[in-house]
Amino acid sequence: MRSILLSSFAVLTAIAATSVTPASAQISITRGGGNVNVAKGALSEADQSATTLGGVAKGHGVAITNGGNNRNIASGALSFAGQDTTTLGGTGLGHGIAITNGGYNSNIAKGFGSSASQSTLTLGGTAYGHGKSITSGGYNTNLAAGAFSSANQQVATVGGTASHYGLNSVSGGMNKNAALGFGSSANQQVFTGGQ
């Protein structure tokens, strides 16, 4: 359900981003990638979905979008590692700056018959009138190391709004979710939102 909604949202955002004329897009830098998806255990499976959509810059605004550097590894025999990462850039208008980061997440299933599932979402904020909105998130680790263990992690970081030389900085992350014992289960849900 989440992937369907994100796919629809991603298409709408991409259409909206392309509707901005090149003359009005002052600076918009989009990065992403650096993702690793490895299934090296016997009969293991690794599934990874990574999406990075750039922000919007208009009226001397700056929107810098990063994301990526995520790892998804199924190294245990009969293990499963599934990772879904999405980074959506912010909006910089009227000399505003919106910097969106996200990523640096690690999802590893290394126990025999283990399962590790990770879903991360980073949404950039809005900056206008010389405001600066910085959104971070990520640095999360999800590990299923015990035999027949299960680790599930969901992380969302949503940026805020900065205007009139204001600064809005939203961070979050550095969370760790680990199932280390035999047949253990670890579930983590983290939400960080700005205003």
Secondary structure as GFF3:
##gff-version 3
##sequence-region A 1 195
A	DSSP	alpha_helix	2	18	.	.	.	ID=ss1
A	DSSP	beta_strand	27	30	.	.	.	ID=ss2
A	DSSP	beta_strand	36	39	.	.	.	ID=ss3
A	DSSP	beta_strand	45	53	.	.	.	ID=ss4
A	DSSP	beta_strand	56	58	.	.	.	ID=ss5
A	DSSP	beta_strand	62	65	.	.	.	ID=ss6
A	DSSP	beta_strand	71	74	.	.	.	ID=ss7
A	DSSP	beta_strand	80	88	.	.	.	ID=ss8
A	DSSP	beta_strand	91	93	.	.	.	ID=ss9
A	DSSP	beta_strand	97	100	.	.	.	ID=ss10
A	DSSP	beta_strand	106	109	.	.	.	ID=ss11
A	DSSP	beta_strand	115	123	.	.	.	ID=ss12
A	DSSP	beta_strand	126	128	.	.	.	ID=ss13
A	DSSP	beta_strand	132	135	.	.	.	ID=ss14
A	DSSP	beta_strand	141	144	.	.	.	ID=ss15
A	DSSP	beta_strand	150	158	.	.	.	ID=ss16
A	DSSP	beta_strand	161	163	.	.	.	ID=ss17
A	DSSP	beta_strand	167	170	.	.	.	ID=ss18
A	DSSP	beta_strand	176	179	.	.	.	ID=ss19
A	DSSP	beta_strand	185	193	.	.	.	ID=ss20
###
